[in-house]
Amino acid sequence: MNWTTLHDELKLLDLRCCLIRVRGEPVFEHERETGASAAVANIHSVTKSFLSALVCIAMDRGLLPGPDALASAFFPRLAQDEDERKRRITLEQLLTMSAGFEWTEFGGRHSFRRMTASPDWTAFVLDLPLMDKPGTRMTYNSGISQLLSALLAEAAGMSVARFAERHLFGPLGIESYEWETDPQGVHTGGFGLHLRADDLLKLGELYLQRGRWDGRQLVSAELAQRSVRPALRSRDHREGWYAWHWWSDRYTEDSRVDAASASGAAAGMDCFFARGYGGQFIYVAPERDAVVVLTNDSRKKDKMPTDVFRRHIAPRLLTLA
């Protein structure tokens, strides 16, 4: 396939970089400036998908129980809450953001900003009232990701970053990173990881290969596949279906159709992806054996359109045999 015209299209969007690998080989690289893909940058909520991988690894190693286990085993605050529904929140409901907490991500008194202004982020989230029965509705909630990071650190007996170095970053060859922490020193679960675009490709390739990397099974095939399987429809402005801190969609020749309702559609392509504020993405298209990474400057005045993949890249991947 000739990718030449894609360079011209992406130049107009002023992307930081776009990397595409098909069948394990690089087929396209676009950088606004030379070396952009090798520079460490904030990946924002793509952090959530790295955390998902770490939680799966901890489950595989027996450090965390299975997804049906109760979160109250790690947070006595939930077990003691007067709302008995909180006592039944499971790890899977945390992973699918369906725990039911009252939350508005970007504003209001139960929000990301209020949490990060509080002295104890975990306590802030655990004390939130419920607005839904756990397991019934997905509400995008970076506070839930912080709960997962906290319980992972407790279960592993070390910081989340150290656990990542041993069991994910190290095997993948990820050497350069920065990771923010909360006031208690717990690494941020929903944002705050800084990585190279080249290293984002590695997470995509790991999941394309069902958790296998360089002959080693870093994440069990069972959990690698389960964690990206569509679970609940997003209830807010974000597109697609939600899995275990991954998104999922289906793309067709003329439009994007959601993954759950369009199975069997002609000329379609299922895809799961990580998504971060400001234009950070990892897309994995198993049917085309492809991984796509998009990055942008999160604080630019003109934000990158969110449909770059659908408009400019998915149509090309759909033509691959």
Summary of the structure (lengths in Angstrom):
residues: 321
radius of gyration: 19.0
end to end distance: 10.5
largest distance: 61.4
contacts: 1090
relative contact order: 0.17
helix: 37%
strand: 20%
